[in-house]
């Protein structure tokens, strides 16, 4: 992933050289292979290259076309061969991705964006029309941000220069914060009012007097793929999945694949190994990295990723994530953190991963993100039942209701009621899991209720099939998740997502829902199609559990840091949370009561991020919330004589937490005399919260 940056002074003044000199060292660490620049009167563009393909090493960016347009490209073009055939009259021999894109833009204008398959983001400065185009691929795998001021437009792959050198302070974007609390913010948002992200599958056209955002491509809701046998669906799936993986094996360096032992990552690794064995991959080697934690009794992944390694005939890098020493809640302020989560110290396992990648020469990482959501890892009956309902296939509906009722062990009328409720507005079907947390400030909730709702819009009775609507809603969640990941700098690498391949998604969205999920058969098509490629132990595994027990342990071990953090929380002073209620929720989580521990973690991340901003020496000159954040005192941690203590904010009296007696049937509580008792009780509790990969 390379970095593009530009500034256009719409008032015609030249861009200050001093400004560009400040930007250069900030973007340099993200692209250390090469650099390029372009300047023309009132516009300047900078580029830093991080090469992952042999073609990219021959590119000179920005590229100036015959018409005078300046194109900057950060991406990987997957349908090169097709475009070369269509543009053979205007292309040179052995063109780079960038030259193909330039030819496509010259031939088709902005209509070319829909024809570019791959992971990409680009900017095009058109000298003749004095306009700027910023565009992203349909998934949004590459970040691209921009800000529009009265006399200037600035854009960048990373947020840092847009914030640090704006010459002003920014207000926090409440909608972004609300989205952060619920899961992930909308893809067009950033934490800063006035700075935006280019949405996926869209381009932003900017002129001196106005700007517009347009969608250039959508998945076709009317596309249908129907075969007469399961075998035909399986054959088609193998072909598009192999293509999705092969496209992401295009690199002139060894590729690293995450291997967790679940079906998603294992399928990618096994398919990649098959492609390499056939000699049709550009990379010459596939390495793997696996994480484990022997202290987690319900997360024993070794037997599963070892089975895959046995099939590959080689062992990958193994990293013990349970051996970390640094506190998760330790404040780190040396570097500017543009978004929540980016403030965290480089953990030991990330350092180990960086060392592993450096020794092996890896620049690209394959990720299994999206597999669970796309391949039917969630065995929901509603999409299939809704399809049958709206298409009037009532006989099939009656049969499937009976089959699903037996599988779910629920009355059939409960299933049809659940399916029907999703046609109602989202406010009518909110559950405890999707409602805003009780510890959020009611006024903040009132202003941002839509962004805080954890579920998508209602299913529409008319229009695309309900299953297609579910697919698009799920894809939007994945887009948001990827947008939150930002640009990795330690270790610097390019992330690729085989399950989010455009052609693969088009196939999945066009086949009947019952091919993906059947009663008692989650990931039905995937498991059937990959027999003989993926070990049976993986395909027949019921599900892989992600255990939140480790987060509870971190809460206990970092209690003193948390006490300091939430005596005067900035997140309360800025009107986001109610600290007393939040402290009670944390206590409940530590003591084993049912709490959404991931929501709590989001608050910790936000609070640390706010403090990392307030701790910067340059806060008085530029970035965010300078006066409100700098004026907040940070209390010293309370010295506890025993185990973890909660602070009563009303009178600042330390309180010893109480724990529900695990042997009692009622609500009796017993005083807990020492920390070890809490820790041993949490570790022995069988009610740890899980997220399933499927």
N, C-alpha and C positions, 0 to 999 in steps of 0.2 A: 504494500500500500504506500503510494507516494503522496507528496503534499503539494497542493497548489494554493497560491495566495495571490490576491490582486487588489489594487485600489484604483478607483476611477474618480477623479475630481470633476464632477459634472459642471462646475463653474468655469472649466477650461484652464485652471491653474495647474502647473506641473506638480507631480507628487514630490514631497520633500525627500531628498536623499537621506537625511538624518532619520526620518521615519523608517525607511526601508532598512537602514543599517541596524535599527533596533529589532526589526522583525526577523532578520536573517538568522541570528543565533537561536531564536526560539523554535523555528521550524527545522533547522538543520539536523537535530537528533533523530527526526522521523524519516529522513531520507539522506543517508550519508554516502550514497554511491555516486551521485552526480548532481549538478545544479545547472539551472538555466534562468534566463530573465528576458524580459521584453519591456521596452519603454517607448511611448509615442505621445508626445505632448502631455496630455492630462491623465494618462493611464500607465500603470506599471504592474507587471506580472512577475512573480517569482515561482520557481519550481524546484523541488528537491526529490530526487529519484531514489526509490528502493526497488531494485530490479529482482524480478522473480521468474522471468522468461528470457530466452535468448533473444527474442525479437525486441524486447524492451531495451536491451543494451545498445541497440542500434538507433534508438529514437533520440531526437534532439527536440527538447521542449522549452518553451512553447513553439509549436509548429506554425509558421506563417504560410498561408495558402496563396495561390496565384491571385486570388481576389483581394488579398490583404487581411483576411481574417486571422486572428491569433487563437489557436486551439491548444488547450491544456487538458490532458487526459490522464486519469488515474483509473486503471482498470485492466481487465482481461476479457478479450473478445472470444467467445466460444464458437460462434458460427462464421469463423474466418473463411473457410472453404466456400461456403455458400455465397458470401458477399464478394469474394474474389471473382467467382464466376459471373456474378451480376454486374460487376464493375470492371471487367477485364479490359475494356477499351480505354480506361482512364488510369489504371494502376500500373506501376512498374513491376518487375519480376521480384518475387519474394518480399512482398510489402510487410511493413510492421502493422501492428494493431492501430496505431495512431494514424498512419497514412491511409488505412482502409476507412477509418472514421472520417477523416478529412474528405476523402473522395465521396463517401456516402452523403455527407452534409452538402458538398458541392452539387451533387446530383439531385437530392431530394429535400434539402432544407431541413426544417424541424421534423418532417415526416420520417427522417432517417432514424430517430430515436427508438421508434417501435421495432425497427429491424435489427437493433444491436442487442444480441443475446449474450449475457455474461454479467459479471460484477463490475460496475463502473460508475464513475461520476466525472463530469467534464464541464469546462467553461469555454465559451466561444465569444471573443470580442470581435464584433463586426465593425471595421473602420468606416465602411461606406455609409451604413445606417446609423453609426454611433449608438450601437445597442449591445447589450450583454445578455448572453444566454447561460443559464446554469441548469444542469439536468442530472438526473439520477436513474439508475436501473430500477425495474419494477419491484425489487425486494428492498432496496435501500441499503445494500451492504457496504457502500463507501460513504462516509460522511461528507457533507458540504454545507457550510453555514454562510450566512451573509447578513449585512446590516445596511440600511439605507438611511442616510442622514440628509440634511437639507442640501448640502453641496458636494456630497461624496457617497460612493458605494464601495463597500469593502467585502471581500469574500475569502474564505479559507477552509481548508480541510479540517483544521483543528481550531478550537475556540480561543485558545490562549491569546494570539495577537489581537483578535477582535475585542477582547476584554481589556487586556493590559495596556494597549496603546491607543485606546479610544479618546483619551483626553477628557474623560468624564466618568462619573459614577453611574451605576445601573441599579434599577429597582429589581428585586427578585420577582420572577414570573410566578404568580400564585397558581396558575393552571398547571405549570410544570411541577411545582411542589405537590399539588394535589394528585397529579398523575403518578408521581414518585411514591406517594403513600399507598395508592391502590394497586399498582403493579409497575407500569412504566408509562411515562408521559407520551402524549401524541407526538408523532414523528416530526411535525413541523415546529415543535417547541424547543427552546433552550431555557436554561435557568434565568436568562436575562431578558428583561423587557427591551425590545428594540433589536435583538439578534434572533434570527430565524434559521431554520434548517430547510433545505430543499426537500419536499416530500418525495417518497418513492414514486416511481412511474410518472413523474411530473417534470416539467421544465418551467423555470422562472425567466420571463423576458423583461429586461429592465432598460428603460429609456430615461433620459434626463427628467422628463416630466411625469412618468408613471411607471408602474410595474404590474405584471399580471402573472398568475400561476395557472398553468394548464396541465390537464392530464393528457398524456400522449398514447396510453395503452391501458386496456383492461382485459382481464380474463373473460372469455366468451361464455356467458351463462347458457347459451343455446347449444353449445357443442356437446354431442353425445357419442360415446363409443360403446357399441353393443356387440358382443360375441355370443355364440351359441353354447360354448363350453368354458369351464373354468380354465382348462389348459391354455386356451387362447389368451385369456387375460393374464395368466402367469407368464407366458412367453413375451407378451408385449411389455409387462412390467420389468422383466429381466433386461430387456433391450434398453428401455429408457433409464432404468437405474444404473446400468453399466455405463451408458453415455454420460449420465450426470457425474459419476465418479471419475470416468476417464477425462472429462473436461477439466476437472480439478487436479488432475495429475500432470497438467502442463506446467512444467518448471524445469529449469536447467540445474537445479540443486535437489538434494534428497528432501523428500516431503515427510513431515511428522504428522501422524494420525493419533488423535486421542482415543484410547482404548479402555473403556470402563468395565467391560464385562457384560453390559447390557446389549440388547439386540440392535440398537441403533448404531453405535460405534463399531460393534463387531461386524455388522453387515458391510459397513463402509470398508473396513480393513480387509475383510475376506474378498470382497469384490475387487478392491484395488490390487490385491495379491494375484487374483486370477488374471486381471488385465496385464499386469507386469509379466506374468508367466507366458502370456501370449505374445509379448513383445510389441504391444501396441500403445504403450504409455511413453510419454516424453521423458518423464523423470526416470532415473536409473535405479532408485532405491526408495523403499518405504520403511520408515522407522515408526515406532509406536511409543507412547508414554501412558503409563497407568498409575492411578492414585489409589492408595489404600490407607486404612486406619485400623490397625489390629485392636485398638481399644474400643471400637464400636462393635458389639456382638451381633448386631443385625445388619452390618454392612461388610460382609466378608466377600470381597470381590475376587480375591486371588484365584480360587478354583475356576472362575469363569474366564477371566482374561488369560489365565494360563492355558486354558483349552484352545483359545485362539492362537496364542503364541506357539503352542504345540503344532497346530495346523500349518502355521507359517514356517516353522522350522528355525525360529530365532526368537530371542528374548529382547524385549524392549526396555526402556527406562522405567524403573519403578520408584515412586516418590511417596514417602510416608508423610501424609498430611497431619497425622496425629502427633508428630514430634516437634511441632512449632513451639518456639519459646516466647516470641514477642506477643504482646497483648494485641488482640484485635481492636481494642478501643483506645489504643495509644495515639495521641495527637501528633501528627507530623506536619510541619509547616515550612520545610525548607524550599519546596517547589510549589508553584501555583497549581491549585487543583481547580479545574474549570467546572467540574460536575461532582455531585455527591458520589462517593465511592472511590473517586480518583485520588482522594487525600490519603489513602491508607498506605502504611509502610509496605515496602516490598517484602513480602513474607518469605520465610525460609524456603518454602516449596517453590515459590516463583524464582527465587535465586537458583535453586537446584535445576529447575526447568531451563532457565537461561543458560546455565553452564552446559546442560545436556544438549541444547540446540546449537550452541556455539561449537562444541566438540564434534558434532555430527554435520555441521554445515546446513542446518535446516533454516529455511526462510518462510515456508508455508506450513500452516497447520490445518488439518481437516477436522471439522467439528460435526457432531451428531445432532446439533440443535435443529429442531423441527421434525425429527423423526417420529417422536411420540404423537405430536399433534397432527401431522400429515398422514401417517400410515395407519391410523385407526388404533392408536394405543389406549384411547379412552373409550371403553365399551358402552357408549351411550346409545340407547334405543331410539331416542326422540327423532333424530334426523331421518332415519329410515321410515318410521311411522308417519312423520309429517309428510314425506314425499308421497307415500301411499294415500294419505288422506286428501291432499290437494289435487292429486291426479285421478281421484275417484276409483281407485282400485280397492274396493271395500272387501272383496273376498280375500285378496292377499293380505289386506290389513288385519282381518280377523284371524287369519292363520298366524301371521307374525306376532300378533299380540299374545296369542296362546304360547308360542315358542319362547318369546322374551319373558313372559310372566313366569314360566317354569324355570328359566335360567336365573332370573333376578329374585325368584321366590317372593314375588309381589303380586297382588291382584291385578288383573289386566286393566280394570278401570282406573287404577292408580297410574298406570303407564300412559294410557291415552289422555288422562287428565294432565299429567306432566307435559306431554307433547302439546296439548291444546293451550296450556297456560303460556307457552313461549310465544304465542301469537299476540298476547296482550302487551301493552306498554311495559317497559322494564320496571317502572316504579311499582307495578302491581305484584311483581314476582320476586322482589328483593328478599334475600335470605340473610341470616346472621353472618354468613361468610362473605356476602357481597355488600352489606351495608357499611357505611363509614364507621370507623372504630369509635367507641364511646369516649376515648380519651382525646379526640380531636376537638379543637375549639369550635363551639356551635356556630359562631359567626363565620369562621373560615369554611365550615361545611356548607352553610347557607349560600355563600358566594360561589362555591366550587362543587356543588353537588354532582353535576354531570361528570366532571373529571374524576370524582372520587368513586363513582359507581364502578365496581369491579367486573361488571358483565357488559356485554355489547348491547346493541339496539335489538328491539324485538324482531322476531321472524315475521316476514310479511306473507300474508295469505296469497297474494297475487304477485306475479312476476317470476323471477328465477326460482328454481326448486329450493325448498328449505335446506336440503343438504348442501347445495351450492352456497347459500347464504351463510350457513355455519362455516363452510370452508373459508370464505372471504373474511369472516369475522375472526377466525382463528389465525389467518395469515396476518391480519392487522396487528394482533397481539405479538406475533413473531417479529414483525417489522419494528414494533416498539422495543421489544427486547434487544434486538440487534443495535438499534439506535442508541440504547443506553450503554452499550459496551464501549463505545468510543474507540479511539485509536490506541492500540497497545504499543507501549514504548519500552517495556521491561518484562520480558524480552520483546524486541521489535520483531514482528512477524505479520504475515498476511493470513487472515482467517478465511477459510472457504467452507461453504455449506452445501454439500451434495443434495440434501433433502429439500433445499429451496431452489433447485434448478427449475427454470421456467418451463421447459418441455415436460419434465417429470410432474410438476404441479398441474399443467394442463391435462395430462393423462389422468391423474388422480381425480381431478374435478369433473372429468367427463364420464367416468365409469359409474355403474350403479353402486350405491352406498353399501349394499349387502356383500359386495366383493371385498370391501375393506374390513368390515366388522360384522361378525355373525354371533348369534347367541352362544356364549361360552367360547368364542374364538376371536379375541382381540388380535389385530394385525393379521387377519386371516390370509389375505392375498400375499403379504410379505413372507409369512412363514411357509406358505405352500410353494411360492416361487423360488425361494432361496435354499430349498433342501438340496444337500450335496455341495453347496457352496459355503454355508455357515454351519459350524458344528451343531449337531442335534441338541447337545446340552444347552446351547444358547437359544435355539429356536423353540425348545420346549420349556424354557424357563418361564414360570408364570409371571413374574415381574421383578424388577430390580428396585429395591427400596433406597430412597434417600432419607437418612435419619436426621432429625433435628436435635437429637440428644446431644450432639457435639456443641450446638449453640447454647444449650442449657449449661453445659459444663463451662463454657467460656464465660457465661454470665456469673457463675460462681467464682471462678478463678480471677476475674477482673472486677470483683465487687468494689474495691477501693477506687478504681478509675471511674466506675459508673457513679459512685457516690459524688465524686468531684464534678463529674460531667453534668449531673442533673440537680445540683443544688440551685444553680441560677441558669437554667437552660435557655439558650438564645431562641430555641424553637418555641418556647412559651412566650418570651418577651416580644417575639415577632408575630404572635397571634396564631400560631399553628396548632399547638397542643395545650392540654391542661396537665401540668406536671404531676399533680397529686394523683389524678386518675391513671396517668401513665405509669407512675411508680407502683401503684397498686396492681396494674396489669403485669409489670415486670416481676413483682413478688409472686403473683399467681403462677406465672410461667416457671419460675425457679422452684416453686413448691409443688409442681406437678399438675396444677389445675389447667384446664383446657384454655389455651390462649393461642392466637395466631402468632407464633414466634417469628415468622418471616416479616410480619408487619412491624413488630417491635424492632427488629433489626434495621428496618428502613429508617426508623426514627433515630437510632444510634448513628447510622451513617450520615443522616442529614445534620444532626447536631455537631458531629465531628467536622463535617465539611464547613459549616458556618463558622466554627471556631478556627479552622485553618485559614479562612478568609480574614477573620478579625485579627489573627496573629501576624499578618504580614506587615512588614515595615513600610511598604509602599501604599498601604491602605489610605493614607491621608491624601494621596495624589490621584489614584485612579480606581481600583476595581469596583467593589460592591459594598453598599450599605455602610459607608465609612464611619459615620458618626454613631449610628445606633449600635453597630457591632463593637466598635472600639471602646465605647463607654461602658461595656458590661464587665463587671468584675468577675474574676474566676476564683472561686473559693478553694481553699486548701482542703485536701481530703481529710475526712474524719478518721482519727486513729482508733481503730476498733480493737478491743481487747480480746475478742474471740472470733466468731465467724462473721458472715456477712450481716450488715446492718442496713436498715432503711432509715432515711432521715425524714422526720415529720416536718414538712416545710412551714407548718403553721407556728411551731415553736422551736424548730431546729433541735429537737430532742431525738437522739438516736433510738431506733426501735429494733428490738430483736424480732426477726421474722418468726412466724408460727407456721407449722406444717400440719396439714390434715393427717390424722392417724390413718395409715394405709390399711390397718386392720379393723378400723371402726366402720360401722355401717351408717352412722349418722354424720352430723357436721361437727363433731367434737374436734378440738385442736389440742396439741401438746406443745409445750415450749421445747424448742430445739436447743440443746445445750452447746453444741459445737458444730463447726463447719463440716467436719467429716461426715456427720450424720446426714446433713442435707445432701452432700455429694453422693454418698452411698445410696441414699433413698432414690435420688433422681436417676442414678445409673441402673438401679434395679427395677425401676418402674417399667411395666410393660406397655404403657400407654403413650409411647413417644409418637410424635406426629410424623407422617411420612408423605413424600411425594413420589409417585411411581413413574418410572420411565416406561413401563409397559412390558 
